[in-house]
Amino acid sequence: MDLEAVRTFAAVAEAGEFQKAAADLSITQQAISKRIAALEGSLGVRLFTRAPRGAELTIDGQAFLPHARELLRVAERAVESVSTGRRPLRVDVIASRGAQSGLMRGFHGAYPEIDLDVVMLFDIETAIAAIRSGAIDASFRAVAMPGRPLPEDVESVRVLDEPFQLLTGPAHALASARSVTVAKLAGHRIWMPGIVPGTEWGAYDHDLVAEFGLTIEATGPNVGSEALLDTIADTPALATFMGEHTRLIWPSGHGLRRIPVTDPTPIYPHSLLWHRDNPHPALPTLRAHLAATAAVHDAAGRQVRRTGLRQSAGQGYGSDPSPLSPVERSRSTALPGQGTGVLATARLPSRATPMIKGRRSGPHVNKPPGVRARSIESYGL
């Protein structure tokens, strides 16, 4: 059904004559007559009769008028739902309990008047496709994929470097430690089920293993945080990594320990991605809020140095597109070996000395060195 013809019908019914409706719609009276005739033809009924006082609704016209007005209201609401500034800001996060969701909770608390639609997409390729198509306005990702550059129309900025912590059960050998160095993790079994080759977190864990000689066991499906916590609590030989800002709740009887990792502290680099031509008026507000939040972390000594590199053809997702931090620490160095996916800080008593790895290694492989291929039965569960 032609909405313009329906709008013309409603205008004539309101004005009571074709001439006045034509003036109200800024079209000719002949155009009014043609639209009404076309609408009557599609409906198979007469909608108006000519009268000395103008155009009067027929019985069919009177029956159709309330539905025509509702149809126009629905059409207006449909347009408003996708109009820039009237639809919610759509942002993708990886997990509902992770640091990214915490950043969005903070944004919502600061700007409750901005409507949000928070979604969870699986991998960076899906997120980038959604950004470019306009399905989402922004995505939080770890830009750490070797040899796979961001598209030229997608911008990114680092918003949070999240320190890793070790999570153990009460009977684990390191459970009583107030902190643990990376070197002391050698030989301990770190269980991180569900690592998917080709994802940004898969590339990150590959670099983590290669850089520090850790043993990460990625066997078994990821069936949720509850199952992971149950296993860690009941298995003295296993531990896992989690981000410092990850919010998890477990039964008090689990006795789980969250232990800071130091010398250096591996961090997970969270970036915000968006389309450079995205017109949503709330997107700059989100970016400004995240920049202010990052500055707070900088002041607290929680952030690491940005490399200042910009994405360009041939660069991998691991290149940091952020400018140097205004509170960048004076002492920095490159970690030994290759790769850019794992960043780290050497924690000092009061402030952090930032450290960043050098060049990227070769393409990610499905079974990185140090990741044992074991069946879940080998855990003795």
Disulfide bonds with the S-S distance in Angstrom:
none
